[in-house]
Amino acid sequence: MYGIEFRNEIIIIDAGLKFPDSKLSGIDYIIPDVSYLIKNQHKIKGLFLTHGHEDHIGALPFVLRQLKVPVYGGPLTIGLVRAKLEEYRMLEQTELHVFQENDRFAYKHLAVHFFRTTHSIPDAFGIVVDTPYGAVVHTGDFKFDFTPEDHPANIAKMASVGSKGVLALLADSTNSEKDGFTLSEHRVGNAILETFHGCQGRILFAMFASNVNRLQQVVDAAIMSNRKIAVLGRSMERVFAIGQDLGYIRIPDGMLIDIKQIDRYEDNRILIICTGSQGEPNAALSRIASGAHRSVSIYPGDSVVFSSSPIPGNGPNINRCIDLLMRAGANVIYGSAFGIHASGHGCREDLKLMLRFIQPKYFIPIHGEYRMLLAHKKLAMQTGMNEEQVFLMNLGDTLSVYRNRAKRGRNIPAGEVIVSNGEIRTFEEELVEEREELAQEGIVIVVMTVDVATGQILAGPDIVTRGFVYMQDARPLLRRAEMALRRSLKKLGEQGPYDSNAWVKTTNRVLRRFFMREVGRAPHIMPSILEV
């Protein structure tokens, strides 16, 4: 999420989410902190979306609970947003607007217009915000594909925007470490067709649901291979339906069948398009691979195609899924050697071309890890920019840009806000640490009844454990722990009046020391004291 502010007007660009890694147990999503925008809501003119991927629109249901602002996007983007807000029962209270490339939205000081780019989803746009000091350009995610499956990028408009003078450019840095130009989707389409011709049995094609252009390529290959298509996975089904409604996915009548009908056709007449290209445990392909899917099982002779690049951190899940598929007898096709996937992000030559077209006075690399932003900075300097013209920004940083100079401005509240069980919460480090401790060490629950007047233990202490040691095998260990704790608490009760805090602290200290000495691990201790 990015903001452009001039006096009493703010333009917001994108509202994406991140998916948590394995360390953030129990957290659904990570979304932007919008507290600065809440305080300045009266200034916000609109939230403009570059395209429809989750890392650009996924936080909308949560952001719009806190901000009442109009939302603008291309036709497919708004189609995906509409379905998302409907799912969260927020559609009726949200003002949505579809824009086309030649539309312009003018306010008192700022104006917003667009240029079409090429990405892995249709209706991807760069956004231009005209200010009294010059234009600020946000590229969105882009690459230069001269043989695209969808509308070509509007290079003439990019050059026109650049020729009028651009104050600042914010540009996608994802592939700034990769040489050359990004592979064209046209070559991927040919590779998919060749792959289909080489498959004798059923084909399961796993990919990102949001890659609508790829979906059409797969449909085209199925038409030429005389295969019926079944779609699996809730997100895949939703995007497929929206793409058909808007005309981005064109499929002949009678070609799309229900998954329950696949056994009515010969194996070489079936194509199943599904989610799970990243080995996600709950995705359709992972459930098929593990034998847990109720409608589809792997047969020897099936071919499974992975049409995506592994997201960092997902390697083990993908490898596990591939292994299970191969054990079941499937022929698994994956990896860059087959040419069945192309990135939607521009490599170094794409990025240099954008810099040349836009010719900004100041440059802010965005959308990538720090090393990618740094690599993009070096590319900008290769195209003739000085180091003083390029700014590497962190979350919460602002850049104050004037007609003839730019400097870092004040920091604003920013960072990670978490969504857990559908609720927005501030990042609770202690809670996450407790979950990590529970996952690593397990829990020990201690139950006892104490006479408050005398400080005597009337019942217990009894120990129950989960995720620490197997209780059936560890009963002698737990009995010794109970006896050690009872001795310590008896001494505590004889020393003076009953103090619940002292009893809890003693229980924690005694048991942690005991288990560390006996087992070499200290579980999370949870005392439960009934006072009578």
RODREN-326760 format. One line per field, with one value per residue (C-alpha): residue in three letters; x, y, z. Coordinates in Angstrom, 2 decimals. Example, Ala and Ser with C-alpha at 12.3 -4.5 7.8 and 13.67 -1.06 7.14 Angstrom:
res	c(ALA / SER)
u	c(12.30 / 13.67)
v	c(-4.50 / -1.06)
w	c(7.80 / 7.14)
//
This chain:
res	c(MET / TYR / GLY / ILE / GLU / PHE / ARG / ASN / GLU / ILE / ILE / ILE / ILE / ASP / ALA / GLY / LEU / LYS / PHE / PRO / ASP / SER / LYS / LEU / SER / GLY / ILE / ASP / TYR / ILE / ILE / PRO / ASP / VAL / SER / TYR / LEU / ILE / LYS / ASN / GLN / HIS / LYS / ILE / LYS / GLY / LEU / PHE / LEU / THR / HIS / GLY / HIS / GLU / ASP / HIS / ILE / GLY / ALA / LEU / PRO / PHE / VAL / LEU / ARG / GLN / LEU / LYS / VAL / PRO / VAL / TYR / GLY / GLY / PRO / LEU / THR / ILE / GLY / LEU / VAL / ARG / ALA / LYS / LEU / GLU / GLU / TYR / ARG / MET / LEU / GLU / GLN / THR / GLU / LEU / HIS / VAL / PHE / GLN / GLU / ASN / ASP / ARG / PHE / ALA / TYR / LYS / HIS / LEU / ALA / VAL / HIS / PHE / PHE / ARG / THR / THR / HIS / SER / ILE / PRO / ASP / ALA / PHE / GLY / ILE / VAL / VAL / ASP / THR / PRO / TYR / GLY / ALA / VAL / VAL / HIS / THR / GLY / ASP / PHE / LYS / PHE / ASP / PHE / THR / PRO / GLU / ASP / HIS / PRO / ALA / ASN / ILE / ALA / LYS / MET / ALA / SER / VAL / GLY / SER / LYS / GLY / VAL / LEU / ALA / LEU / LEU / ALA / ASP / SER / THR / ASN / SER / GLU / LYS / ASP / GLY / PHE / THR / LEU / SER / GLU / HIS / ARG / VAL / GLY / ASN / ALA / ILE / LEU / GLU / THR / PHE / HIS / GLY / CYS / GLN / GLY / ARG / ILE / LEU / PHE / ALA / MET / PHE / ALA / SER / ASN / VAL / ASN / ARG / LEU / GLN / GLN / VAL / VAL / ASP / ALA / ALA / ILE / MET / SER / ASN / ARG / LYS / ILE / ALA / VAL / LEU / GLY / ARG / SER / MET / GLU / ARG / VAL / PHE / ALA / ILE / GLY / GLN / ASP / LEU / GLY / TYR / ILE / ARG / ILE / PRO / ASP / GLY / MET / LEU / ILE / ASP / ILE / LYS / GLN / ILE / ASP / ARG / TYR / GLU / ASP / ASN / ARG / ILE / LEU / ILE / ILE / CYS / THR / GLY / SER / GLN / GLY / GLU / PRO / ASN / ALA / ALA / LEU / SER / ARG / ILE / ALA / SER / GLY / ALA / HIS / ARG / SER / VAL / SER / ILE / TYR / PRO / GLY / ASP / SER / VAL / VAL / PHE / SER / SER / SER / PRO / ILE / PRO / GLY / ASN / GLY / PRO / ASN / ILE / ASN / ARG / CYS / ILE / ASP / LEU / LEU / MET / ARG / ALA / GLY / ALA / ASN / VAL / ILE / TYR / GLY / SER / ALA / PHE / GLY / ILE / HIS / ALA / SER / GLY / HIS / GLY / CYS / ARG / GLU / ASP / LEU / LYS / LEU / MET / LEU / ARG / PHE / ILE / GLN / PRO / LYS / TYR / PHE / ILE / PRO / ILE / HIS / GLY / GLU / TYR / ARG / MET / LEU / LEU / ALA / HIS / LYS / LYS / LEU / ALA / MET / GLN / THR / GLY / MET / ASN / GLU / GLU / GLN / VAL / PHE / LEU / MET / ASN / LEU / GLY / ASP / THR / LEU / SER / VAL / TYR / ARG / ASN / ARG / ALA / LYS / ARG / GLY / ARG / ASN / ILE / PRO / ALA / GLY / GLU / VAL / ILE / VAL / SER / ASN / GLY / GLU / ILE / ARG / THR / PHE / GLU / GLU / GLU / LEU / VAL / GLU / GLU / ARG / GLU / GLU / LEU / ALA / GLN / GLU / GLY / ILE / VAL / ILE / VAL / VAL / MET / THR / VAL / ASP / VAL / ALA / THR / GLY / GLN / ILE / LEU / ALA / GLY / PRO / ASP / ILE / VAL / THR / ARG / GLY / PHE / VAL / TYR / MET / GLN / ASP / ALA / ARG / PRO / LEU / LEU / ARG / ARG / ALA / GLU / MET / ALA / LEU / ARG / ARG / SER / LEU / LYS / LYS / LEU / GLY / GLU / GLN / GLY / PRO / TYR / ASP / SER / ASN / ALA / TRP / VAL / LYS / THR / THR / ASN / ARG / VAL / LEU / ARG / ARG / PHE / PHE / MET / ARG / GLU / VAL / GLY / ARG / ALA / PRO / HIS / ILE / MET / PRO / SER / ILE / LEU / GLU / VAL)
u	c(0.00 / 1.34 / 0.04 / 0.59 / -0.35 / -0.52 / -1.99 / -5.48 / -5.65 / -4.41 / -4.43 / -3.96 / -2.54 / -3.24 / -4.16 / -2.37 / -1.75 / 1.05 / 0.65 / 2.33 / 5.31 / 5.57 / 6.74 / 3.43 / 1.27 / -2.49 / -2.31 / -4.34 / -2.96 / -0.68 / -2.14 / -0.99 / -1.31 / -3.70 / -3.80 / -2.30 / -5.03 / -7.75 / -6.60 / -6.56 / -9.61 / -11.13 / -8.22 / -8.55 / -9.99 / -9.83 / -8.07 / -6.78 / -5.81 / -3.09 / -4.34 / -6.17 / -3.53 / -3.88 / -0.73 / -2.45 / -6.15 / -6.21 / -6.38 / -9.41 / -12.08 / -10.10 / -8.97 / -12.51 / -13.75 / -11.57 / -11.76 / -14.80 / -13.27 / -14.23 / -12.29 / -11.20 / -9.86 / -9.90 / -12.84 / -11.33 / -9.82 / -13.18 / -14.80 / -12.42 / -12.88 / -16.65 / -16.53 / -14.17 / -16.35 / -19.45 / -17.80 / -17.14 / -20.65 / -19.25 / -20.30 / -23.35 / -21.45 / -18.51 / -18.37 / -16.72 / -15.76 / -14.46 / -11.97 / -10.68 / -7.24 / -8.28 / -10.25 / -9.06 / -10.17 / -9.45 / -9.56 / -8.68 / -4.90 / -4.35 / -5.48 / -5.23 / -4.92 / -3.54 / -1.47 / -1.91 / 0.90 / 1.49 / 1.42 / 0.23 / -3.35 / -5.46 / -6.29 / -2.94 / -2.29 / 0.36 / -1.08 / -0.10 / -0.88 / -0.47 / 0.58 / 1.32 / 5.04 / 4.92 / 3.65 / 4.21 / 4.11 / 3.44 / 4.09 / 2.24 / 3.62 / 4.78 / 6.91 / 7.33 / 5.78 / 5.63 / 3.57 / 1.12 / -1.98 / -3.95 / -3.85 / -0.31 / 1.29 / 0.70 / 4.32 / 3.35 / 1.46 / 4.37 / 6.70 / 4.19 / 3.95 / 7.75 / 8.15 / 5.98 / 8.27 / 7.90 / 8.72 / 9.01 / 8.75 / 7.82 / 8.62 / 8.34 / 11.68 / 10.79 / 13.09 / 15.78 / 18.42 / 17.65 / 19.29 / 17.58 / 13.88 / 11.17 / 9.92 / 6.86 / 3.54 / 3.26 / 6.18 / 4.55 / 1.35 / 3.28 / 5.09 / 1.77 / 0.36 / 3.48 / 3.26 / -0.39 / 0.38 / 2.97 / 0.54 / -1.40 / -3.59 / -5.40 / -3.72 / -3.84 / -2.66 / -1.72 / -1.30 / -2.17 / -5.90 / -5.31 / -3.18 / -6.13 / -4.05 / -2.51 / -5.99 / -6.96 / -3.77 / -4.65 / -8.19 / -6.81 / -4.45 / -7.36 / -9.42 / -6.57 / -6.05 / -9.77 / -10.01 / -12.89 / -12.08 / -12.94 / -12.00 / -10.98 / -10.39 / -12.66 / -10.45 / -9.93 / -13.67 / -14.37 / -11.74 / -12.80 / -16.42 / -15.49 / -13.12 / -15.87 / -18.42 / -16.06 / -14.91 / -11.31 / -11.76 / -13.44 / -14.48 / -16.83 / -20.21 / -20.16 / -16.40 / -16.54 / -17.74 / -18.37 / -15.56 / -17.98 / -18.34 / -14.67 / -15.08 / -17.56 / -14.73 / -11.56 / -8.45 / -6.92 / -10.03 / -9.73 / -7.96 / -8.30 / -7.24 / -6.56 / -4.96 / -1.94 / 1.07 / 2.86 / 2.17 / -0.34 / -1.57 / -5.28 / -5.19 / -6.85 / -3.65 / -2.17 / -5.36 / -5.32 / -1.66 / -2.29 / -5.39 / -7.68 / -9.73 / -13.24 / -13.62 / -10.16 / -7.40 / -4.12 / -3.95 / -0.76 / -0.42 / -1.76 / 0.38 / 0.62 / 1.91 / 3.21 / 2.94 / 4.49 / 7.79 / 8.27 / 7.71 / 10.66 / 9.88 / 7.44 / 10.10 / 9.58 / 5.80 / 6.18 / 8.79 / 6.56 / 3.61 / 5.69 / 7.01 / 3.50 / 2.29 / 5.20 / 4.66 / 1.07 / 2.32 / 1.92 / 4.29 / 5.12 / 6.23 / 7.84 / 10.77 / 11.94 / 13.35 / 9.85 / 9.05 / 5.53 / 5.75 / 6.80 / 7.07 / 4.75 / 7.54 / 10.12 / 13.79 / 16.65 / 16.14 / 12.40 / 13.17 / 15.74 / 13.25 / 10.64 / 13.20 / 14.05 / 10.39 / 9.43 / 12.66 / 11.93 / 13.66 / 13.54 / 13.24 / 11.86 / 12.28 / 9.33 / 7.84 / 10.68 / 13.13 / 15.81 / 18.40 / 16.00 / 15.43 / 19.20 / 19.72 / 17.04 / 18.83 / 22.02 / 20.08 / 18.72 / 22.25 / 23.32 / 20.66 / 22.16 / 20.56 / 22.71 / 22.72 / 21.12 / 18.10 / 17.30 / 15.67 / 15.40 / 12.41 / 11.32 / 7.80 / 6.57 / 9.12 / 7.91 / 9.63 / 9.07 / 9.41 / 9.64 / 10.11 / 13.90 / 14.78 / 13.68 / 14.45 / 13.29 / 10.30 / 8.85 / 7.97 / 4.31 / 2.74 / 3.20 / 4.07 / 2.33 / -1.26 / -2.43 / -5.72 / -6.55 / -9.88 / -11.17 / -10.42 / -7.96 / -5.40 / -2.17 / 0.93 / 1.11 / 4.69 / 4.16 / 1.21 / 3.21 / 6.13 / 3.78 / 2.44 / 5.98 / 6.84 / 3.74 / 4.61 / 8.22 / 7.97 / 4.34 / 2.25 / 1.95 / -1.27 / -1.16 / -4.45 / -4.75 / -7.17 / -5.85 / -7.37 / -6.84 / -7.11 / -4.48 / -2.37 / -2.81 / -3.18 / -6.53 / -6.21 / -3.44 / -1.24 / -2.19 / -0.27 / -1.70 / 0.54 / -0.04 / 2.70 / 5.48 / 5.85 / 3.62 / 1.62 / 1.24 / 5.02 / 5.85 / 3.62 / 6.61 / 8.22 / 5.00 / 4.48 / 7.99 / 7.23 / 3.99 / 5.84 / 8.61 / 6.03 / 3.97 / 7.04 / 7.89 / 4.31 / 3.96 / 7.00 / 5.53 / 2.23 / 4.02 / 5.93 / 2.96 / -0.50 / -1.62 / -0.55 / -1.85 / 0.91 / 3.62 / 2.03 / 1.89 / 5.51 / 6.71 / 4.82 / 6.41 / 9.91 / 9.89 / 8.43 / 10.59 / 13.74 / 12.56 / 11.72 / 14.86 / 16.95 / 15.07 / 14.12 / 16.27 / 13.23 / 11.07 / 7.39 / 4.87 / 3.49 / -0.15 / -1.17 / -4.88 / -5.49 / -8.96 / -9.12 / -11.54)
v	c(0.00 / 3.41 / 6.92 / 10.19 / 13.29 / 16.94 / 19.46 / 18.20 / 15.35 / 11.75 / 9.10 / 5.50 / 2.86 / -0.85 / -2.64 / -5.99 / -8.68 / -11.06 / -14.69 / -15.59 / -17.90 / -20.95 / -18.84 / -16.94 / -19.75 / -19.13 / -16.00 / -15.85 / -12.75 / -9.76 / -6.45 / -2.80 / -0.55 / 2.21 / 4.25 / 7.30 / 7.09 / 6.73 / 10.03 / 11.66 / 10.00 / 13.36 / 13.87 / 10.56 / 10.90 / 7.24 / 3.90 / 2.92 / -0.67 / -1.60 / -5.19 / -8.07 / -10.18 / -10.86 / -8.93 / -5.86 / -6.32 / -8.96 / -6.54 / -4.65 / -6.37 / -5.48 / -2.00 / -1.04 / -1.91 / 0.96 / 3.38 / 4.45 / 5.34 / 4.75 / 1.97 / 2.13 / -0.65 / -2.23 / -4.47 / -7.80 / -6.28 / -4.91 / -8.25 / -10.03 / -7.33 / -7.60 / -11.36 / -10.87 / -8.21 / -10.30 / -13.15 / -10.81 / -9.29 / -5.84 / -5.30 / -3.12 / -0.64 / -0.18 / 2.27 / 0.52 / 2.14 / 0.48 / 2.56 / 2.21 / 3.18 / 6.59 / 7.65 / 10.54 / 11.47 / 15.10 / 16.65 / 20.13 / 19.56 / 16.02 / 14.05 / 10.31 / 8.58 / 5.27 / 3.34 / -0.33 / -2.74 / -6.45 / -8.80 / -12.37 / -11.14 / -8.98 / -5.36 / -4.51 / -0.76 / 1.73 / 4.68 / 8.31 / 10.92 / 14.45 / 16.94 / 20.68 / 19.77 / 17.05 / 13.50 / 10.61 / 7.23 / 3.83 / 1.01 / -1.77 / -5.22 / -5.33 / -6.83 / -6.01 / -8.80 / -8.02 / -11.14 / -11.13 / -13.24 / -10.15 / -6.45 / -5.21 / -2.65 / 0.93 / 1.86 / 5.05 / 6.32 / 5.50 / 7.47 / 10.33 / 10.48 / 10.48 / 13.21 / 15.59 / 15.30 / 12.82 / 13.96 / 10.48 / 6.85 / 3.91 / 0.68 / -3.09 / -4.63 / -8.34 / -9.63 / -6.94 / -9.62 / -11.55 / -10.73 / -10.19 / -9.84 / -11.98 / -14.89 / -14.11 / -15.77 / -16.71 / -19.12 / -20.56 / -21.22 / -23.21 / -25.17 / -26.05 / -27.37 / -29.47 / -30.87 / -31.83 / -33.64 / -35.72 / -36.88 / -40.11 / -40.24 / -37.66 / -34.29 / -32.40 / -28.82 / -26.93 / -23.14 / -19.88 / -19.24 / -15.54 / -16.14 / -15.63 / -15.36 / -18.77 / -20.21 / -19.20 / -20.78 / -24.02 / -23.88 / -23.34 / -26.30 / -28.46 / -27.49 / -28.51 / -31.74 / -32.60 / -32.74 / -31.92 / -29.55 / -29.90 / -27.15 / -27.90 / -25.55 / -22.81 / -19.91 / -21.50 / -21.98 / -18.37 / -16.84 / -19.12 / -17.98 / -14.28 / -14.60 / -16.19 / -13.54 / -10.72 / -12.45 / -13.08 / -16.84 / -18.15 / -21.79 / -23.63 / -24.81 / -28.34 / -28.41 / -27.61 / -30.58 / -31.28 / -33.10 / -35.96 / -36.61 / -37.29 / -41.09 / -40.96 / -40.12 / -41.86 / -40.75 / -39.04 / -36.82 / -35.31 / -32.17 / -31.11 / -27.52 / -27.15 / -25.12 / -26.34 / -25.43 / -24.28 / -27.49 / -25.73 / -28.43 / -27.66 / -27.02 / -29.43 / -30.98 / -31.67 / -33.43 / -35.47 / -36.39 / -37.56 / -39.55 / -37.26 / -35.82 / -37.22 / -36.99 / -37.48 / -40.04 / -40.46 / -43.35 / -44.70 / -42.91 / -39.55 / -36.49 / -33.63 / -30.28 / -27.59 / -24.23 / -21.82 / -20.94 / -21.93 / -19.07 / -18.87 / -21.04 / -23.32 / -25.71 / -28.45 / -28.50 / -28.69 / -31.46 / -33.45 / -33.10 / -34.14 / -37.17 / -38.32 / -37.90 / -39.93 / -42.66 / -42.91 / -43.47 / -40.01 / -38.47 / -35.08 / -32.23 / -29.28 / -26.90 / -24.20 / -26.68 / -27.38 / -23.69 / -24.02 / -20.95 / -17.35 / -14.72 / -11.74 / -9.47 / -7.77 / -8.73 / -6.25 / -5.24 / -4.71 / -2.51 / -0.44 / 0.03 / 1.38 / 3.76 / 5.02 / 5.53 / 7.36 / 9.36 / 10.30 / 13.04 / 10.81 / 7.04 / 4.80 / 1.03 / -0.87 / -4.37 / -6.68 / -7.71 / -5.16 / -6.85 / -6.49 / -2.80 / -2.33 / -4.16 / -1.93 / 1.15 / 0.02 / -0.46 / 3.09 / 4.41 / 2.46 / 4.36 / 7.69 / 8.55 / 9.80 / 8.09 / 11.21 / 10.72 / 7.18 / 6.46 / 3.05 / 3.22 / 1.17 / 0.67 / 3.94 / 6.10 / 9.15 / 11.10 / 14.84 / 15.85 / 19.45 / 20.95 / 20.82 / 18.59 / 15.58 / 14.51 / 11.92 / 13.13 / 12.17 / 8.58 / 7.65 / 4.67 / 1.54 / -2.09 / -5.39 / -5.71 / -9.30 / -10.97 / -13.93 / -15.76 / -12.94 / -10.26 / -7.38 / -7.29 / -5.48 / -7.65 / -9.41 / -10.62 / -12.31 / -14.31 / -15.49 / -16.43 / -18.46 / -20.30 / -21.01 / -22.33 / -24.56 / -25.88 / -26.64 / -27.76 / -28.69 / -27.86 / -29.19 / -28.46 / -28.72 / -29.09 / -28.83 / -27.78 / -25.61 / -24.60 / -20.84 / -20.57 / -23.22 / -23.30 / -27.08 / -29.02 / -30.83 / -32.56 / -32.96 / -31.73 / -33.76 / -33.26 / -33.57 / -33.00 / -32.43 / -32.29 / -32.67 / -36.36 / -39.33 / -39.77 / -43.54 / -44.02 / -41.15 / -41.87 / -42.58 / -39.28 / -37.34 / -38.99 / -37.91 / -34.39 / -34.32 / -35.47 / -32.87 / -30.12 / -31.27 / -31.11 / -27.56 / -26.33 / -27.93 / -25.94 / -22.79 / -23.35 / -23.67 / -20.40 / -18.02 / -17.03 / -18.36 / -16.17 / -17.31 / -15.50 / -17.20 / -20.61 / -20.07 / -18.86 / -21.79 / -24.27 / -22.83 / -22.74 / -26.23 / -27.98 / -26.17 / -27.07 / -30.66 / -31.29 / -29.54 / -31.81 / -35.01 / -34.50 / -31.62 / -29.55 / -27.03 / -27.09 / -24.29 / -24.69 / -23.83 / -24.07 / -24.39 / -23.84 / -24.27 / -22.19 / -23.26)
w	c(0.00 / -1.01 / -0.48 / -2.34 / -0.34 / -1.38 / 1.07 / 1.90 / -0.66 / -0.47 / -3.20 / -1.98 / -4.34 / -3.62 / -0.40 / -0.39 / 2.18 / 3.05 / 4.03 / 7.34 / 7.50 / 9.75 / 12.70 / 12.90 / 14.23 / 14.25 / 12.08 / 8.86 / 7.11 / 7.58 / 6.39 / 6.37 / 9.39 / 8.22 / 11.44 / 9.66 / 7.02 / 9.66 / 11.21 / 7.76 / 6.24 / 5.29 / 2.86 / 0.99 / -2.53 / -3.53 / -3.32 / -6.77 / -7.61 / -10.11 / -10.64 / -9.01 / -7.24 / -3.51 / -2.59 / -4.07 / -3.20 / -0.44 / 2.51 / 1.16 / 3.30 / 6.43 / 5.34 / 4.35 / 7.83 / 9.04 / 6.11 / 4.12 / 0.75 / -2.90 / -4.63 / -8.29 / -10.52 / -13.97 / -14.97 / -13.87 / -10.74 / -9.60 / -10.52 / -8.14 / -5.46 / -5.78 / -5.15 / -2.19 / -0.56 / -1.16 / 0.72 / 3.66 / 3.40 / 2.71 / -0.89 / -0.25 / 1.92 / -0.49 / -3.38 / -6.36 / -9.67 / -12.86 / -14.82 / -18.38 / -19.58 / -20.93 / -17.85 / -15.71 / -12.20 / -11.30 / -7.82 / -6.58 / -6.51 / -7.80 / -10.85 / -11.53 / -14.92 / -16.19 / -18.73 / -19.53 / -18.61 / -19.15 / -16.17 / -15.47 / -15.00 / -17.36 / -16.60 / -15.04 / -15.04 / -14.13 / -12.22 / -12.80 / -10.15 / -11.48 / -8.79 / -9.06 / -8.90 / -11.56 / -12.08 / -9.67 / -11.47 / -9.87 / -12.34 / -10.51 / -11.35 / -14.96 / -17.68 / -21.37 / -23.41 / -27.13 / -27.91 / -24.99 / -24.56 / -23.53 / -24.43 / -25.11 / -22.83 / -23.97 / -24.62 / -26.47 / -23.43 / -21.10 / -23.35 / -23.50 / -19.70 / -19.49 / -22.10 / -20.05 / -17.06 / -14.20 / -10.69 / -9.12 / -10.23 / -7.99 / -9.88 / -9.34 / -8.30 / -8.04 / -10.81 / -10.59 / -9.94 / -13.15 / -16.46 / -19.81 / -20.59 / -18.99 / -21.11 / -23.27 / -22.45 / -26.14 / -25.77 / -22.65 / -24.60 / -27.21 / -24.48 / -22.80 / -26.08 / -26.73 / -23.20 / -23.68 / -26.94 / -25.08 / -22.35 / -22.91 / -19.79 / -17.71 / -17.14 / -13.85 / -14.39 / -11.20 / -11.26 / -9.51 / -9.82 / -10.51 / -13.62 / -15.96 / -19.13 / -18.35 / -17.81 / -21.34 / -22.70 / -20.93 / -22.32 / -25.84 / -25.45 / -24.22 / -27.27 / -29.60 / -27.63 / -27.61 / -23.81 / -21.47 / -18.60 / -14.91 / -12.44 / -8.83 / -5.89 / -4.57 / -5.66 / -9.08 / -9.55 / -8.54 / -10.85 / -13.71 / -13.35 / -13.13 / -16.10 / -18.20 / -17.22 / -18.25 / -21.45 / -20.39 / -20.48 / -23.63 / -23.58 / -26.02 / -24.75 / -23.36 / -22.81 / -19.09 / -17.03 / -13.36 / -11.56 / -10.79 / -14.56 / -15.33 / -15.15 / -18.04 / -20.47 / -21.55 / -19.65 / -22.70 / -22.94 / -19.44 / -18.16 / -14.51 / -13.71 / -10.00 / -7.25 / -5.29 / -7.42 / -4.23 / -2.32 / -0.01 / 2.43 / 1.96 / -1.79 / -4.22 / -5.60 / -2.15 / -1.08 / -4.30 / -3.77 / -0.21 / -1.20 / 0.82 / -2.06 / -2.25 / -6.05 / -7.60 / -7.06 / -8.92 / -11.39 / -12.99 / -16.33 / -15.07 / -15.84 / -13.33 / -14.58 / -12.19 / -13.96 / -11.46 / -9.86 / -6.21 / -3.81 / -1.36 / 1.64 / -0.20 / -1.52 / 1.11 / 0.59 / -3.20 / -2.96 / -0.60 / -2.99 / -6.02 / -4.12 / -3.19 / -6.78 / -8.14 / -5.55 / -6.77 / -10.34 / -11.86 / -14.39 / -12.83 / -15.09 / -13.30 / -13.48 / -15.87 / -18.40 / -19.75 / -20.38 / -18.94 / -16.74 / -17.23 / -14.54 / -14.63 / -13.41 / -15.57 / -15.47 / -15.71 / -19.33 / -18.74 / -15.73 / -17.62 / -20.45 / -18.00 / -16.51 / -20.01 / -20.91 / -17.72 / -17.20 / -13.59 / -11.62 / -8.52 / -8.25 / -5.47 / -6.07 / -4.54 / -4.34 / -3.36 / -0.68 / 0.23 / -1.98 / -4.95 / -4.22 / -4.04 / -7.36 / -8.93 / -7.60 / -9.36 / -12.61 / -12.33 / -11.90 / -15.01 / -16.96 / -15.89 / -12.54 / -9.66 / -6.26 / -4.72 / -6.99 / -5.76 / -2.39 / -0.73 / 1.61 / 4.61 / 5.95 / 7.40 / 5.57 / 3.71 / 0.95 / 0.74 / -2.91 / -4.08 / -7.53 / -7.35 / -4.42 / -2.44 / 1.12 / 3.58 / 5.55 / 8.91 / 9.72 / 9.99 / 11.81 / 9.69 / 9.98 / 10.44 / 11.57 / 11.83 / 11.02 / 13.25 / 12.95 / 10.76 / 13.38 / 12.98 / 15.79 / 16.48 / 16.23 / 19.60 / 19.89 / 23.26 / 21.91 / 18.91 / 21.17 / 23.37 / 20.33 / 19.18 / 22.64 / 22.64 / 19.19 / 20.13 / 23.75 / 24.47 / 27.53 / 31.08 / 32.99 / 36.78 / 38.67 / 42.45 / 45.20 / 48.09 / 51.44 / 51.47 / 55.27 / 56.08 / 52.93 / 52.72 / 49.45 / 49.58 / 46.18 / 43.62 / 42.25 / 39.16 / 35.93 / 32.42 / 29.41 / 25.68 / 23.08 / 25.66 / 26.53 / 25.73 / 28.92 / 28.70 / 28.66 / 31.01 / 34.01 / 36.36 / 35.26 / 35.88 / 39.27 / 40.36 / 39.11 / 41.14 / 44.27 / 43.84 / 43.35 / 46.36 / 48.63 / 47.51 / 47.86 / 51.31 / 52.50 / 50.92 / 52.75 / 56.09 / 55.64 / 55.88 / 54.59 / 51.22 / 48.25 / 44.85 / 42.91 / 44.98 / 44.42 / 40.65 / 40.51 / 42.61 / 40.43 / 37.29 / 38.75 / 40.26 / 37.22 / 34.65 / 36.61 / 37.10 / 33.42 / 32.19 / 34.43 / 33.57 / 29.91 / 28.69 / 27.67 / 29.52 / 28.47 / 28.93 / 32.48 / 33.13 / 36.82 / 37.62 / 41.34 / 42.84 / 46.02 / 48.78)
//
